[in-house]
Amino acid sequence: MRLSESVFFSLVGIIFGATFIGFGINSFVRPDHALSFFHFEDLRVPGDQQLVDYLMIVYGARDIFMGIMLWITLYFGSRKALGGTMIACGAIAIVDGMVCKMHGFGEWDHWGYSPMLVITGLVVMGLLDW
């Protein structure tokens, strides 16, 4: 059996999807906590706080969408689409890390898991089969 056909990588896709959905739900329920993933201080100015809460809803929806995308591609059996989706999620983690770097620190909290997504995506697509 080729590495790209391993059930292990299907389970990894399920776990990544659940993780993104969990982050998204956290953004809806606890926007201040979700904001801490980017190392921003708690915003106490009322107008700013409302804007941040609204943006965290958008961020949460993005994360939930990423998790559902992974699950849908996994469910319908397209390994190449699943791999491409994982690579795209890894790219999003890179952008999140860039935002932290622009803020001054915390980029590796995001960049650390991006390679896991990208490499897993390449494996699932069959590009690393030997």
DODO-281822 format. One record per residue: x negated, y negated, z negated of N, C-alpha, C, CB in turn; residue number from 0. Coordinates in nm, 4 decimals, m for minus. Glycine has a CB too. Example, Ala and Ser with C-alpha at 12.3 -4.5 7.8 and 13.67 -1.06 7.14 Angstrom:
<atoms>
ATOM, m1.3190, 0.5690, m0.7800, m1.2300, 0.4500, m0.7800, m1.3200, 0.3300, m0.7800, m1.1308, 0.4473, m0.9046, 0
ATOM, m1.2850, 0.2250, m0.7080, m1.3670, 0.1060, m0.7140, m1.2900, m0.0030, m0.7870, m1.4084, 0.0598, m0.5725, 1
</atoms>
This chain:
<atoms>
ATOM, m0.0846, 0.1181, 0.0000, 0.0000, 0.0000, 0.0000, m0.0893, m0.1246, 0.0000, 0.0963, 0.0003, m0.1229, 0
ATOM, m0.0512, m0.2197, 0.0826, m0.1262, m0.3449, 0.0892, m0.0991, m0.4276, m0.0362, m0.0887, m0.4250, 0.2166, 1
ATOM, m0.1960, m0.5088, m0.0731, m0.1848, m0.5930, m0.1916, m0.0639, m0.6854, m0.1828, m0.3119, m0.6750, m0.2105, 2
ATOM, m0.0351, m0.7358, m0.0663, 0.0759, m0.8295, m0.0486, 0.2121, m0.7645, m0.0727, 0.0718, m0.8882, 0.0908, 3
ATOM, 0.2193, m0.6323, m0.0696, 0.3452, m0.5611, m0.0904, 0.3628, m0.5130, m0.2336, 0.3537, m0.4437, 0.0032, 4
ATOM, 0.2692, m0.5444, m0.3205, 0.2729, m0.4990, m0.4592, 0.3912, m0.5591, m0.5348, 0.1426, m0.5347, m0.5297, 5
ATOM, 0.4555, m0.4753, m0.6153, 0.5667, m0.5205, m0.6992, 0.5173, m0.6224, m0.8022, 0.6339, m0.4001, m0.7702, 6
ATOM, 0.3919, m0.6115, m0.8403, 0.3347, m0.7047, m0.9378, 0.3547, m0.8493, m0.8946, 0.1857, m0.6763, m0.9576, 7
ATOM, 0.3330, m0.8773, m0.7677, 0.3444, m1.0151, m0.7206, 0.4895, m1.0609, m0.7119, 0.2780, m1.0293, m0.5850, 8
ATOM, 0.5818, m0.9673, m0.6988, 0.7234, m1.0034, m0.7090, 0.7549, m1.0473, m0.8512, 0.8141, m0.8847, m0.6676, 9
ATOM, 0.7011, m0.9748, m0.9482, 0.7216, m1.0124, m1.0885, 0.6590, m1.1481, m1.1182, 0.6627, m0.9056, m1.1822, 10
ATOM, 0.5423, m1.1734, m1.0612, 0.4776, m1.3037, m1.0789, 0.5665, m1.4142, m1.0226, 0.3386, m1.3060, m1.0102, 11
ATOM, 0.6294, m1.3899, m0.9083, 0.7219, m1.4875, m0.8503, 0.8397, m1.5152, m0.9419, 0.7723, m1.4387, m0.7158, 12
ATOM, 0.8927, m1.4095, m1.0043, 1.0033, m1.4267, m1.0994, 0.9580, m1.5111, m1.2177, 1.0558, m1.2896, m1.1484, 13
ATOM, 0.8389, m1.4834, m1.2684, 0.7869, m1.5574, m1.3844, 0.7623, m1.7039, m1.3494, 0.6564, m1.4929, m1.4354, 14
ATOM, 0.6996, m1.7296, m1.2353, 0.6783, m1.8690, m1.1936, 0.8118, m1.9416, m1.1796, 0.6003, m1.8747, m1.0600, 15
ATOM, 0.9093, m1.8768, m1.1179, 1.0411, m1.9385, m1.1022, 1.1047, m1.9714, m1.2359, 1.1326, m1.8472, m1.0232, 16
ATOM, 1.0981, m1.8766, m1.3300, 1.1555, m1.8995, m1.4631, 1.0837, m2.0127, m1.5355, 1.1488, m1.7713, m1.5470, 17
ATOM, 0.9528, m2.0205, m1.5177, 0.8756, m2.1276, m1.5817, 0.9185, m2.2638, m1.5293, 0.7251, m2.1072, m1.5583, 18
ATOM, 0.9308, m2.2770, m1.3983, 0.9742, m2.4049, m1.3414, 1.1148, m2.4410, m1.3871, 0.9689, m2.3998, m1.1886, 19
ATOM, 1.2041, m2.3439, m1.3888, 1.3409, m2.3714, m1.4336, 1.3408, m2.4134, m1.5802, 1.4313, m2.2474, m1.4133, 20
ATOM, 1.2585, m2.3488, m1.6617, 1.2465, m2.3881, m1.8025, 1.1959, m2.5305, m1.8184, 1.1538, m2.2930, m1.8756, 21
ATOM, 1.0947, m2.5671, m1.7397, 1.0457, m2.7054, m1.7436, 1.1554, m2.8028, m1.7020, 0.9229, m2.7219, m1.6522, 22
ATOM, 1.2331, m2.7653, m1.6012, 1.3407, m2.8524, m1.5537, 1.4489, m2.8721, m1.6581, 1.4018, m2.7959, m1.4277, 23
ATOM, 1.4889, m2.7641, m1.7224, 1.5900, m2.7748, m1.8286, 1.5368, m2.8600, m1.9424, 1.6303, m2.6348, m1.8809, 24
ATOM, 1.4103, m2.8418, m1.9770, 1.3486, m2.9237, m2.0816, 1.3549, m3.0718, m2.0465, 1.2030, m2.8812, m2.1037, 25
ATOM, 1.3365, m3.1050, m1.9196, 1.3425, m3.2458, m1.8773, 1.4817, m3.3041, m1.8959, 1.3003, m3.2594, m1.7310, 26
ATOM, 1.5851, m3.2224, m1.8755, 1.7223, m3.2692, m1.8972, 1.7527, m3.2860, m2.0456, 1.8222, m3.1718, m1.8344, 27
ATOM, 1.7130, m3.1863, m2.1236, 1.7508, m3.1815, m2.2649, 1.6608, m3.2688, m2.3517, 1.7467, m3.0383, m2.3150, 28
ATOM, 1.5311, m3.2701, m2.3228, 1.4341, m3.3448, m2.4039, 1.3407, m3.4242, m2.3130, 1.3525, m3.2490, m2.4949, 29
ATOM, 1.3903, m3.5327, m2.2545, 1.3075, m3.6074, m2.1587, 1.1777, m3.6608, m2.2191, 1.3867, m3.7225, m2.1023, 30
ATOM, 1.1799, m3.7013, m2.3465, 1.0563, m3.7517, m2.4080, 0.9511, m3.6418, m2.4175, 1.0852, m3.8088, m2.5480, 31
ATOM, 0.9942, m3.5211, m2.4506, 0.8999, m3.4098, m2.4587, 0.8439, m3.3760, m2.3206, 0.9678, m3.2863, m2.5203, 32
ATOM, 0.9302, m3.3749, m2.2204, 0.8838, m3.3464, m2.0842, 0.7856, m3.4533, m2.0371, 1.0032, m3.3375, m1.9871, 33
ATOM, 0.8094, m3.5766, m2.0764, 0.7196, m3.6860, m2.0392, 0.5821, m3.6676, m2.1025, 0.7794, m3.8209, m2.0811, 34
ATOM, 0.5785, m3.6023, m2.2182, 0.4500, m3.5810, m2.2857, 0.3577, m3.4906, m2.2041, 0.4725, m3.5204, m2.4243, 35
ATOM, 0.4122, m3.4131, m2.1096, 0.3274, m3.3299, m2.0238, 0.2366, m3.4162, m1.9367, 0.4137, m3.2384, m1.9356, 36
ATOM, 0.2735, m3.5421, m1.9199, 0.1932, m3.6357, m1.8421, 0.1134, m3.7298, m1.9317, 0.2823, m3.7161, m1.7490, 37
ATOM, 0.1195, m3.7074, m2.0629, 0.0438, m3.7833, m2.1625, 0.0795, m3.9317, m2.1650, m0.1034, m3.7680, m2.1366, 38
ATOM, 0.2038, m3.9629, m2.1329, 0.2495, m4.1002, m2.1467, 0.3016, m4.1195, m2.2883, 0.3590, m4.1342, m2.0415, 39
ATOM, 0.2766, m4.2382, m2.3422, 0.3266, m4.2693, m2.4755, 0.4781, m4.2836, m2.4712, 0.2613, m4.3982, m2.5302, 40
ATOM, 0.5400, m4.2639, m2.5858, 0.6846, m4.2825, m2.5974, 0.7178, m4.4277, m2.5654, 0.7355, m4.2438, m2.7401, 41
ATOM, 0.8108, m4.4477, m2.4753, 0.8484, m4.5831, m2.4337, 0.9629, m4.6330, m2.5212, 0.8889, m4.5860, m2.2833, 42
ATOM, 0.9418, m4.7446, m2.5881, 1.0408, m4.7955, m2.6823, 1.1194, m4.9148, m2.6306, 0.9738, m4.8329, m2.8095, 43
ATOM, 1.0817, m4.9710, m2.5177, 1.1568, m5.0833, m2.4623, 1.2853, m5.0256, m2.4030, 1.0725, m5.1627, m2.3535, 44
ATOM, 1.4037, m5.0743, m2.4460, 1.5300, m5.0110, m2.4053, 1.5462, m4.9935, m2.2543, 1.6446, m5.0918, m2.4568, 45
ATOM, 1.5186, m5.0925, m2.1746, 1.5329, m5.0798, m2.0294, 1.4384, m4.9770, m1.9719, 1.5095, m5.2129, m1.9625, 46
ATOM, 1.3140, m4.9774, m2.0205, 1.2153, m4.8800, m1.9736, 1.2557, m4.7385, m2.0130, 1.0764, m4.9127, m2.0299, 47
ATOM, 1.3055, m4.7234, m2.1353, 1.3434, m4.5904, m2.1825, 1.4547, m4.5316, m2.0960, 1.3880, m4.5963, m2.3293, 48
ATOM, 1.5522, m4.6143, m2.0611, 1.6619, m4.5662, m1.9777, 1.6107, m4.5252, m1.8392, 1.7708, m4.6743, m1.9647, 49
ATOM, 1.5233, m4.6059, m1.7814, 1.4657, m4.5729, m1.6511, 1.3886, m4.4417, m1.6579, 1.3738, m4.6859, m1.6027, 50
ATOM, 1.3080, m4.4256, m1.7620, 1.2296, m4.3034, m1.7770, 1.3220, m4.1828, m1.7943, 1.1334, m4.3151, m1.8971, 51
ATOM, 1.4270, m4.1976, m1.8736, 1.5223, m4.0874, m1.8904, 1.5836, m4.0475, m1.7567, 1.6332, m4.1266, m1.9894, 52
ATOM, 1.6183, m4.1450, m1.6751, 1.6758, m4.1161, m1.5436, 1.5735, m4.0482, m1.4525, 1.7271, m4.2452, m1.4781, 53
ATOM, 1.4502, m4.0973, m1.4554, 1.3459, m4.0353, m1.3730, 1.3152, m3.8929, m1.4188, 1.2182, m4.1196, m1.3769, 54
ATOM, 1.3273, m3.8675, m1.5482, 1.3034, m3.7324, m1.5982, 1.4136, m3.6370, m1.5527, 1.2939, m3.7329, m1.7512, 55
ATOM, 1.5339, m3.6887, m1.5302, 1.6402, m3.6055, m1.4730, 1.6019, m3.5657, m1.3303, 1.7773, m3.6808, m1.4745, 56
ATOM, 1.5498, m3.6616, m1.2545, 1.5039, m3.6317, m1.1178, 1.3907, m3.5290, m1.1222, 1.4565, m3.7615, m1.0457, 57
ATOM, 1.2962, m3.5485, m1.2133, 1.1840, m3.4563, m1.2299, 1.2351, m3.3174, m1.2683, 1.0853, m3.5090, m1.3369, 58
ATOM, 1.3323, m3.3133, m1.3591, 1.3893, m3.1851, m1.4005, 1.4588, m3.1143, m1.2858, 1.4869, m3.2054, m1.5144, 59
ATOM, 1.5335, m3.1908, m1.2064, 1.6013, m3.1316, m1.0907, 1.4988, m3.0754, m0.9925, 1.6911, m3.2363, m1.0207, 60
ATOM, 1.3878, m3.1452, m0.9749, 1.2813, m3.0972, m0.8859, 1.2266, m2.9637, m0.9357, 1.1674, m3.2014, m0.8760, 61
ATOM, 1.2005, m2.9545, m1.0657, 1.1459, m2.8303, m1.1198, 1.2451, m2.7153, m1.1085, 1.1058, m2.8496, m1.2651, 62
ATOM, 1.3721, m2.7423, m1.1380, 1.4734, m2.6376, m1.1256, 1.4837, m2.5931, m0.9799, 1.6109, m2.6875, m1.1772, 63
ATOM, 1.4809, m2.6883, m0.8885, 1.4861, m2.6556, m0.7460, 1.3677, m2.5678, m0.7065, 1.4878, m2.7840, m0.6612, 64
ATOM, 1.2479, m2.5987, m0.7572, 1.1301, m2.5176, m0.7237, 1.1487, m2.3741, m0.7718, 1.0024, m2.5785, m0.7860, 65
ATOM, 1.1990, m2.3578, m0.8944, 1.2215, m2.2232, m0.9467, 1.3248, m2.1467, m0.8663, 1.2648, m2.2300, m1.0908, 66
ATOM, 1.4340, m2.2130, m0.8319, 1.5387, m2.1479, m0.7529, 1.4875, m2.1137, m0.6133, 1.6631, m2.2381, m0.7433, 67
ATOM, 1.4059, m2.2024, m0.5552, 1.3455, m2.1726, m0.4237, 1.2650, m2.0432, m0.4288, 1.2548, m2.2891, m0.3777, 68
ATOM, 1.1846, m2.0286, m0.5341, 1.1041, m1.9071, m0.5467, 1.1943, m1.7846, m0.5572, 1.0113, m1.9158, m0.6695, 69
ATOM, 1.2972, m1.7938, m0.6397, 1.3866, m1.6793, m0.6577, 1.4630, m1.6454, m0.5298, 1.4848, m1.7072, m0.7704, 70
ATOM, 1.5083, m1.7472, m0.4564, 1.5834, m1.7216, m0.3327, 1.4947, m1.6519, m0.2296, 1.6393, m1.8539, m0.2745, 71
ATOM, 1.3732, m1.7016, m0.2113, 1.2853, m1.6382, m0.1126, 1.2470, m1.4976, m0.1569, 1.1589, m1.7230, m0.0905, 72
ATOM, 1.2342, m1.4764, m0.2860, 1.2046, m1.3431, m0.3379, 1.3243, m1.2497, m0.3169, 1.1676, m1.3503, m0.4878, 73
ATOM, 1.4433, m1.2993, m0.3429, 1.5648, m1.2184, m0.3308, 1.5901, m1.1735, m0.1869, 1.6847, m1.2967, m0.3819, 74
ATOM, 1.5698, m1.2638, m0.0932, 1.5988, m1.2305, 0.0457, 1.4838, m1.1581, 0.1155, 1.6324, m1.3557, 0.1215, 75
ATOM, 1.3750, m1.1340, 0.0435, 1.2721, m1.0446, 0.0918, 1.1718, m1.0988, 0.1909, 1.3347, m0.9332, 0.1505, 76
ATOM, 1.1650, m1.2269, 0.2100, 1.0668, m1.2815, 0.3024, 0.9378, m1.3119, 0.2261, 1.1214, m1.4093, 0.3725, 77
ATOM, 0.8408, m1.2232, 0.2380, 0.7151, m1.2399, 0.1645, 0.6382, m1.3626, 0.2142, 0.6280, m1.1138, 0.1784, 78
ATOM, 0.6418, m1.3866, 0.3426, 0.5708, m1.5036, 0.3962, 0.6356, m1.6328, 0.3464, 0.5698, m1.5006, 0.5512, 79
ATOM, 0.7685, m1.6373, 0.3424, 0.8369, m1.7560, 0.2904, 0.8096, m1.7728, 0.1413, 0.9886, m1.7466, 0.3160, 80
ATOM, 0.8074, m1.6624, 0.0667, 0.7761, m1.6692, m0.0761, 0.6349, m1.7230, m0.0962, 0.7906, m1.5302, m0.1423, 81
ATOM, 0.5400, m1.6722, m0.0188, 0.4024, m1.7200, m0.0299, 0.3898, m1.8673, 0.0037, 0.3120, m1.6398, 0.0601, 82
ATOM, 0.4571, m1.9092, 0.1100, 0.4545, m2.0511, 0.1465, 0.5166, m2.1386, 0.0398, 0.5263, m2.0728, 0.2776, 83
ATOM, 0.6229, m2.0900, m0.0223, 0.6877, m2.1654, m0.1296, 0.5954, m2.1761, m0.2504, 0.8208, m2.0992, m0.1700, 84
ATOM, 0.5244, m2.0685, m0.2823, 0.4291, m2.0732, m0.3939, 0.3167, m2.1728, m0.3653, 0.3702, m1.9329, m0.4206, 85
ATOM, 0.2688, m2.1737, m0.2432, 0.1637, m2.2695, m0.2068, 0.2161, m2.4123, m0.2191, 0.1127, m2.2430, m0.0628, 86
ATOM, 0.3400, m2.4357, m0.1757, 0.3996, m2.5693, m0.1882, 0.4133, m2.6093, m0.3349, 0.5373, m2.5737, m0.1191, 87
ATOM, 0.4519, m2.5149, m0.4204, 0.4615, m2.5446, m0.5641, 0.3235, m2.5761, m0.6214, 0.5250, m2.4256, m0.6403, 88
ATOM, 0.2207, m2.5077, m0.5724, 0.0841, m2.5390, m0.6142, 0.0433, m2.6790, m0.5727, m0.0131, m2.4380, m0.5565, 89
ATOM, 0.0887, m2.7221, m0.4551, 0.0597, m2.8586, m0.4092, 0.1287, m2.9613, m0.4984, 0.1044, m2.8772, m0.2626, 90
ATOM, 0.2486, m2.9307, m0.5436, 0.3192, m3.0215, m0.6346, 0.2419, m3.0346, m0.7652, 0.4631, m2.9714, m0.6618, 91
ATOM, 0.1858, m2.9235, m0.8137, 0.1050, m2.9291, m0.9357, m0.0180, m3.0173, m0.9161, 0.0623, m2.7879, m0.9781, 92
ATOM, m0.0748, m3.0160, m0.7975, m0.1895, m3.1027, m0.7687, m0.1476, m3.2492, m0.7763, m0.2488, m3.0709, m0.6291, 93
ATOM, m0.0323, m3.2815, m0.7192, 0.0167, m3.4201, m0.7243, 0.0453, m3.4610, m0.8685, 0.1443, m3.4365, m0.6377, 94
ATOM, 0.1069, m3.3727, m0.9462, 0.1321, m3.4034, m1.0873, 0.0009, m3.4319, m1.1602, 0.2070, m3.2869, m1.1557, 95
ATOM, m0.1018, m3.3537, m1.1302, m0.2326, m3.3772, m1.1909, m0.2933, m3.5095, m1.1481, m0.3267, m3.2648, m1.1560, 96
ATOM, m0.2704, m3.5479, m1.0226, m0.3219, m3.6769, m0.9749, m0.2564, m3.7925, m1.0507, m0.2975, m3.6923, m0.8228, 97
ATOM, m0.1274, m3.7789, m1.0815, m0.0591, m3.8824, m1.1601, m0.1232, m3.8929, m1.2979, 0.0928, m3.8512, m1.1731, 98
ATOM, m0.1524, m3.7797, m1.3600, m0.2191, m3.7818, m1.4905, m0.3578, m3.8445, m1.4797, m0.2298, m3.6394, m1.5479, 99
ATOM, m0.4307, m3.8126, m1.3743, m0.5647, m3.8700, m1.3558, m0.5566, m4.0214, m1.3388, m0.6346, m3.8065, m1.2336, 100
ATOM, m0.4564, m4.0694, m1.2654, m0.4393, m4.2145, m1.2507, m0.4097, m4.2789, m1.3854, m0.3262, m4.2463, m1.1509, 101
ATOM, m0.3428, m4.2037, m1.4721, m0.3114, m4.2529, m1.6066, m0.4348, m4.2479, m1.6965, m0.1972, m4.1705, m1.6688, 102
ATOM, m0.5298, m4.1609, m1.6647, m0.6540, m4.1587, m1.7402, m0.6970, m4.0219, m1.7893, m0.6418, m4.2480, m1.8551, 103
ATOM, m0.6038, m3.9298, m1.8096, m0.6415, m3.7964, m1.8569, m0.5232, m3.7005, m1.8441, m0.6905, m3.8023, m2.0038, 104
ATOM, m0.5525, m3.5713, m1.8639, m0.4491, m3.4693, m1.8607, m0.4321, m3.3997, m1.7273, m0.3215, m3.5290, m1.8992, 105
ATOM, m0.5158, m3.4354, m1.6299, m0.4984, m3.3779, m1.4961, m0.5161, m3.2268, m1.4940, m0.5959, m3.4409, m1.3999, 106
ATOM, m0.6065, m3.1744, m1.5787, m0.6318, m3.0303, m1.5758, m0.5182, m2.9505, m1.6387, m0.7617, m2.9989, m1.6473, 107
ATOM, m0.4288, m3.0171, m1.7103, m0.3084, m2.9482, m1.7580, m0.2239, m2.9025, m1.6394, m0.2254, m3.0405, m1.8510, 108
ATOM, m0.2354, m2.9696, m1.5270, m0.1610, m2.9349, m1.4058, m0.2511, m2.8632, m1.3052, m0.1003, m3.0613, m1.3421, 109
ATOM, m0.3720, m2.9134, m1.2875, m0.4628, m2.8533, m1.1906, m0.5035, m2.7124, m1.2311, m0.5861, m2.9398, m1.1739, 110
ATOM, m0.4931, m2.6799, m1.3578, m0.5325, m2.5473, m1.4048, m0.4460, m2.4346, m1.3509, m0.5291, m2.5443, m1.5534, 111
ATOM, m0.3161, m2.4608, m1.3308, m0.2304, m2.3533, m1.2815, m0.2038, m2.3611, m1.1312, m0.0996, m2.3556, m1.3554, 112
ATOM, m0.2443, m2.4677, m1.0679, m0.2255, m2.4789, m0.9233, m0.2961, m2.3665, m0.8465, m0.2762, m2.6140, m0.8749, 113
ATOM, m0.4213, m2.3329, m0.8796, m0.4868, m2.2232, m0.8066, m0.4142, m2.0895, m0.8220, m0.6299, m2.2082, m0.8543, 114
ATOM, m0.3514, m2.0664, m0.9390, m0.2761, m1.9418, m0.9565, m0.1625, m1.9334, m0.8559, m0.2208, m1.9314, m1.0996, 115
ATOM, m0.0928, m2.0454, m0.8371, 0.0175, m2.0480, m0.7412, m0.0332, m2.0322, m0.5980, 0.0964, m2.1784, m0.7547, 116
ATOM, m0.1379, m2.1047, m0.5638, m0.1890, m2.1012, m0.4264, m0.2456, m1.9632, m0.3929, m0.2973, m2.2093, m0.4063, 117
ATOM, m0.3262, m1.9074, m0.4808, m0.3856, m1.7758, m0.4538, m0.2775, m1.6684, m0.4481, m0.4904, m1.7402, m0.5617, 118
ATOM, m0.1820, m1.6740, m0.5424, m0.0722, m1.5777, m0.5386, 0.0066, m1.5926, m0.4088, 0.0207, m1.5963, m0.6604, 119
ATOM, 0.0287, m1.7160, m0.3659, 0.0984, m1.7394, m0.2397, 0.0236, m1.6808, m0.1215, 0.1192, m1.8873, m0.2182, 120
ATOM, m0.1077, m1.6984, m0.1190, m0.1885, m1.6417, m0.0098, m0.1835, m1.4895, m0.0095, m0.3337, m1.6886, m0.0213, 121
ATOM, m0.1858, m1.4304, m0.1301, m0.1776, m1.2842, m0.1397, m0.0427, m1.2355, m0.0889, m0.1998, m1.2375, m0.2852, 122
ATOM, 0.0650, m1.2986, m0.1361, 0.1999, m1.2561, m0.0975, 0.2209, m1.2701, 0.0532, 0.3057, m1.3381, m0.1734, 123
ATOM, 0.1619, m1.3730, 0.1129, 0.1746, m1.3920, 0.2584, 0.0955, m1.2876, 0.3376, 0.1274, m1.5322, 0.2971, 124
ATOM, 0.0076, m1.2168, 0.2693, m0.0724, m1.1152, 0.3367, m0.2041, m1.1671, 0.3897, 0.0051, m1.0565, 0.4485, 125
ATOM, m0.2378, m1.2911, 0.3591, m0.3611, m1.3498, 0.4121, m0.4862, m1.2999, 0.3402, m0.3544, m1.5005, 0.4024, 126
ATOM, m0.4681, m1.2376, 0.2229, m0.5832, m1.1848, 0.1497, m0.5829, m1.0321, 0.1456, m0.5848, m1.2403, 0.0078, 127
ATOM, m0.5007, m0.9687, 0.2301, m0.5031, m0.8219, 0.2397, m0.6340, m0.7780, 0.3035, m0.3814, m0.7688, 0.3219, 128
ATOM, m0.6833, m0.6648, 0.2598, m0.8048, m0.6118, 0.3217, m0.7881, m0.4658, 0.3513, m0.9263, m0.6336, 0.2323, 129
</atoms>
